[in-house]
Amino acid sequence: MTNDVFDFEFDDRYRRFLGFIGIRPGTCQVVVTDDAVRVRFGPWKAQTDLANLAGAELSGPYSAIKAIGPRMSLADRGLTFGTSTRQGVCLRFRRPIGPLRHPGLTVTVADPKALMERLLARAPGSGGP
């Protein structure tokens, strides 16, 4: 089994606040395996099978009020795990995940393009290997 690990990008302006709530470089990552994607964001976790991935796209830049920390959109229940306002990857799911039924998850990793490409290459029906 192959695991690809993507670290979050930490903006120095928000590092102290995020550290206070347990979000630090050592506690945050996205792991893509042959059949799943798992996200750890300090004390928060999310995961789904790659078969549940409907798409992935680059997004951003964001406003800090909407992107820093763990966030849930009141409009659509989409989840954000954010450590930077620069750019991220928005994952869309075929079936919502978690107890609050999140239809999507945005993560602000250090290399969003590489994560997006890896997810689309591994997800069934994406045209990748």
Secondary structure, 3 states (H helix, E strand, C coil): CCCEEEEECCCCCCHHHHHHCCCCHHHEEEEECCCEEEEEECCEEEEEEHHHEEEEEEECCCCHHHHCEEEECCCCCCEEEECCCCCEEEEEEEEEECCCCEEEEEECECCHHHHHHHHHHHCCCCCCC
